[in-house]
């Protein structure tokens, strides 16, 4: 996937992130520390997200603590050289919230009882 640096993944998804307060001076975290990973709710920008103009950047992307995180492991379906579709997807969802469907993540069938 080719990231378009839009920041949508870092804002619009529920995801476990590295706790900014747990990053040690060498860029690592203590894996035994229970609070080294925290939950970020959808709609809240990740505290590691930084915008430079229209480009979204991750402040910890190059640090050792980024390795193995859900953010680093994120992939979308498609060829590795496909452009990321998150920006257009979340734009569509904002314009039409019914695309999200019910709480289980499936679009409801309008014909179902």
N, C-alpha and C positions, 0 to 999 in steps of 0.2 A: 504494500500500500504506500502511496506517495502522499505524505501529509501536506495539506495546503496551508497549515499554520493559521487556521481560523479560530481555534480555541473552543470550539463547540463541545468536543469530548470532555474538556476540562471544566466545563460549566454545566452541561445538560445531562450528565449521567451520575447515578449513584455509584460511588466507587470507594474502595479503601485506598488511602493515600499515606505517604510517609508523613508522620507528625513533624511539623517544622521544628518543634521544641526538642525533638529527639535526635536531630542531626548533630553528630559529633564534629569537632574541628577538622578531622581528616575526611569528612564526607560520608562516613559510615553511620550505621545505627547499631545499637546493642540489640541483637535478635532476641535476647531473653527479656528485654523490657516490654511489658505487656502493652504499654501505650505508644510503642514506636510506630504503629499503624493506627490511623483513625478513619472514621467514616465521613465521607463528604457527600452531602445530599444533592440531588439534582437541583439545578437552578442556582446553586451557590458556586461562585468561581473558586477553583482550587487556589489555595494560598501560594502555590508555587508558580501560578500562571502570571506571566508578565507580558504586556503588550508594548511593542516598539512600532509605533505607527499602526498599520493594519495587520502586523505580523504577531502571532501569539508564540511565545517562547516559554519553555519550562526552565525554571531556575535551577532545578536539580538534575536535569537530563544527563549531564556528564558526570554526576557524582556516583560513587559506588552504591549509595543507598537506593538508587533508581533501579538497579539490577533486580530482576525478578518481581517487580511490582506489577499490579494489574495494568497500570498505564503502559509499562514497557511491553507487556505481553498482549496488549490489545491488537486484534487483527480484524479485518473485515473480509467478507467473502469476495473472491475475485483474484485476478492475477497480481503478483507482487508489484507490477509496474502500473496498476490501475490507480487512478486518482481517488483519494478518500471521498466518500459520499456523505459524511456526517453533516457537513454544513447544509447541503440541500435537504437532507432528511429532517434535521431539526427545524429548518425553516418551514418545511411542509407541515410538521406537527404543530408548530406555533400557529400557523394559519388555519389548521384543521385538527383540533385536539381529539376528534373522534377516531383519528388514525391509530391512537394508542390502544383503543379498545377497553376491555375490562381490566380488573386488577391482576388477572393472570397473564396479561400481555397479549391476549388474542382478540382480534377484531370480532365484535359481536355480529352475529347474523341477524339482520333486521327482520327476517321471516320467522326466526325462532321465537317460541313462547317465553 
